């Protein structure tokens, strides 16, 4: 299985005052990424409560392409359609992070080429 580390993987993720909704920005650029490719986008620190994820693409990643979005090994959103231009906000059951988590995207459905933004929504609640 191929693995790619996105350019945003080492970006700092803001952890503001407790109770503030924040969004981190992860960008993925791929060229002919095969089905099953895992792309690490961001490292999220302990003490966050993830409440959703935003997905946006300007041109799409290609016909039939979907994404699974994971925190470490747990899929939080599956089969997000990114074949064509679009954006979506997906609420999730709040997930409190008791350890550092890697936000990972898995290519599904077809070979992917293009750019997509993955933006987790979270509240910094501390630990």
Secondary structure, 3 states (H helix, E strand, C coil): CCEEECCCCCCCCCCCCCCCEEECCEEEEEEEECCCCEEEEEEECCCEEEEEEEEEECCCCCCCCEEEEEECCEEEEEEEECCCCEEEEEEEEEEECCCCEEEEEEEECCCEEEEEEEEEEEEECCC
